Amino acid sequence: MSTDQTIVFPCVYPIKVIGEEDDAFVSNVCDIVAAHDPHFSSEKVVEKKSRAGRYCSLTIELQATGEAQILAIFNAVKQLPQVKLVL
């Protein structure tokens, strides 16, 4: 039995972004994802704030067309000053 897991594109692909809470964090991340996924909808974003309200976690489902698209989104999101982690 093989343990290799491959992603078959196109597919729904989740991305998690953790960053410092501020007014522009969510909209900046969503703008980047929307620029790379024409089917993106803000309804596919789950936002969770830390207990102290200092950080925000976003789980975003996008319609992934390939590895290049996912890497482009990761690289663009990582450039935002509020972002601490992208998974």
C-alpha positions as CSV (number, residue, x, y, z in Angstrom):
1,M,0.0,0.0,0.0
2,S,1.4,3.4,-1.0
3,T,1.4,6.3,1.5
4,D,2.1,8.9,-1.2
5,Q,-0.6,11.6,-1.1
6,T,-1.0,13.7,-4.2
7,I,-3.3,16.6,-4.7
8,V,-5.5,16.4,-7.8
9,F,-6.1,19.8,-9.3
10,P,-8.5,21.6,-9.6
11,C,-9.7,21.1,-6.0
12,V,-10.9,23.0,-2.9
13,Y,-7.7,23.8,-0.9
14,P,-7.6,25.3,2.6
15,I,-5.1,27.9,3.6
16,K,-4.6,29.1,7.2
17,V,-3.2,32.5,7.9
18,I,-2.3,33.7,11.4
19,G,-1.5,37.3,12.0
20,E,-1.7,40.4,14.2
21,E,-5.2,41.7,14.6
22,D,-5.8,45.0,12.9
23,D,-8.4,46.6,10.7
24,A,-6.7,45.7,7.4
25,F,-5.5,42.2,8.1
26,V,-8.6,40.3,6.9
27,S,-9.3,42.5,3.8
28,N,-5.6,42.4,2.7
29,V,-5.4,38.6,2.9
30,C,-8.8,38.3,1.1
31,D,-7.7,40.7,-1.6
32,I,-4.6,38.6,-2.3
33,V,-6.6,35.3,-2.5
34,A,-9.2,37.0,-4.7
35,A,-6.5,38.2,-7.1
36,H,-5.4,34.5,-7.6
37,D,-8.8,32.8,-7.5
38,P,-11.6,34.3,-9.6
39,H,-14.1,32.0,-7.7
40,F,-13.1,33.3,-4.3
41,S,-15.9,34.3,-1.9
42,S,-15.6,35.9,1.5
43,E,-18.2,33.4,2.6
44,K,-15.3,30.8,2.4
45,V,-13.4,32.6,5.2
46,V,-13.6,31.5,8.8
47,E,-12.1,34.1,11.2
48,K,-11.2,33.3,14.8
49,K,-9.6,35.8,17.2
50,S,-7.3,34.9,20.0
51,R,-8.5,35.2,23.6
52,A,-6.7,38.4,24.2
53,G,-7.7,39.8,20.8
54,R,-4.1,40.4,19.7
55,Y,-4.1,37.8,16.9
56,C,-6.5,36.6,14.3
57,S,-6.6,33.2,12.5
58,L,-8.1,32.9,9.0
59,T,-9.0,29.6,7.4
60,I,-9.7,30.2,3.7
61,E,-11.1,27.7,1.2
62,L,-10.1,28.5,-2.4
63,Q,-10.5,26.8,-5.7
64,A,-6.9,25.7,-6.4
65,T,-5.9,25.2,-10.0
66,G,-2.3,24.1,-9.4
67,E,0.8,24.3,-7.3
68,A,2.0,27.5,-8.9
69,Q,-1.2,29.3,-7.8
70,I,-0.9,28.1,-4.2
71,L,2.8,29.1,-4.0
72,A,2.0,32.5,-5.4
73,I,-0.7,33.1,-2.8
74,F,1.5,31.9,0.0
75,N,4.4,34.1,-1.1
76,A,2.1,37.2,-1.5
77,V,0.4,36.7,1.9
78,K,3.8,36.2,3.6
79,Q,4.7,39.8,2.5
80,L,2.0,41.4,4.6
81,P,3.5,42.9,7.7
82,Q,0.8,41.6,10.0
83,V,1.2,37.9,9.0
84,K,3.0,35.6,11.4
85,L,2.3,32.2,9.8
86,V,0.8,30.7,6.6
87,L,-0.1,27.0,6.5
